């Protein structure tokens, strides 16, 4: 068995804790790259994406690797989720630390009306 990277260990730990407390709620999954940030709300029971937003979608302005851009993605995602009738989610940060762009996205999604 190969040794896991710290990122992969964090991802497994987060996902395990997330499954334990999900309670049938959809999952808000975040992926952060060097240039962009992506977020989607996924219904794991059906295996379908309910809503998604990223710095690559239409209407996003400026560079994608900033906290302001991440906050705009969070706000956009919250609006899309509310339009589909989703208000409560569980936050899946993957193996990313809850800091900087990931935190900005989460805070904006909360301000937009999502509960987690």
C-alpha positions in Angstrom: 0.0 0.0 0.0 1.4 3.4 -1.0 1.9 6.1 1.4 -0.8 8.9 1.0 0.1 12.5 0.7 -1.0 14.9 3.4 -3.6 16.3 1.0 -5.1 12.8 0.4 -5.1 12.0 4.1 -7.0 15.3 4.8 -9.4 14.5 1.9 -10.2 11.1 3.3 -10.6 12.4 6.9 -13.0 15.2 5.8 -15.1 12.9 3.6 -15.4 10.3 6.4 -16.6 12.9 8.9 -18.9 14.4 6.3 -20.7 11.2 5.6 -21.3 10.7 9.3 -23.1 14.0 9.7 -24.7 14.5 6.2 -28.1 13.3 7.2 -29.4 13.2 3.6 -28.3 16.8 2.8 -26.6 17.6 -0.4 -22.8 18.2 -0.4 -21.2 21.5 -1.4 -17.9 20.4 -2.9 -15.1 22.9 -3.5 -12.0 22.5 -5.7 -9.3 25.1 -5.8 -6.6 25.2 -8.5 -3.8 27.7 -9.0 -5.9 29.9 -11.3 -9.6 29.2 -10.5 -12.0 27.9 -7.9 -14.9 25.6 -8.6 -17.9 24.7 -6.4 -20.9 22.5 -6.9 -23.8 21.1 -4.9 -24.1 17.4 -5.3 -26.9 15.0 -4.4 -25.0 11.9 -3.5 -28.1 9.7 -3.2 -28.9 10.3 -6.9 -25.4 11.0 -8.0 -26.4 14.3 -9.7 -25.1 17.9 -9.6 -27.9 20.3 -8.4 -26.0 23.6 -9.0 -22.5 24.7 -9.8 -20.4 27.8 -10.2 -16.8 28.7 -10.9 -14.6 31.5 -11.9 -14.9 30.2 -15.4 -18.7 30.6 -15.7 -20.3 33.5 -17.5 -20.5 36.7 -15.5 -17.4 36.2 -13.4 -15.0 39.1 -13.6 -11.3 39.5 -13.2 -8.8 36.8 -12.3 -10.0 33.7 -10.6 -7.2 33.3 -8.0 -8.5 35.9 -5.6 -10.6 35.9 -2.5 -13.0 38.4 -4.1 -13.5 36.0 -7.1 -14.1 33.1 -4.6 -16.7 35.2 -2.7 -18.5 35.9 -6.0 -18.6 32.2 -6.8 -20.0 31.4 -3.4 -22.7 34.1 -3.8 -23.6 32.8 -7.3 -23.8 29.2 -6.1 -26.1 30.2 -3.2 -28.5 31.9 -5.5 -28.5 29.0 -7.9 -29.1 26.6 -5.0 -32.0 28.6 -3.6 -33.6 28.7 -7.1 -33.5 24.9 -7.1 -35.0 24.8 -3.5 -31.8 23.8 -1.6 -31.0 25.7 1.6 -29.2 23.2 3.8 -25.9 21.5 2.7 -22.8 20.0 4.2 -19.5 21.7 3.3 -16.9 19.4 1.6 -13.6 21.3 1.4 -11.9 18.2 0.1 -8.2 18.2 1.1 -8.0 22.0 1.0 -7.5 24.0 4.2 -10.3 26.2 5.4 -8.4 29.4 4.8 -8.2 32.1 2.1 -10.2 31.4 -1.0 -12.0 28.4 0.4 -13.1 30.4 3.5 -14.2 33.3 1.3 -16.4 31.0 -0.8 -17.9 29.5 2.3 -18.6 32.8 4.0 -20.3 34.2 0.8 -22.4 31.1 0.4 -23.6 31.4 4.0 -24.4 35.1 3.4 -26.3 34.0 0.3 -28.6 31.8 2.3 -27.0 28.4 2.5 -26.9 26.7 5.9 -23.9 24.6 6.9 
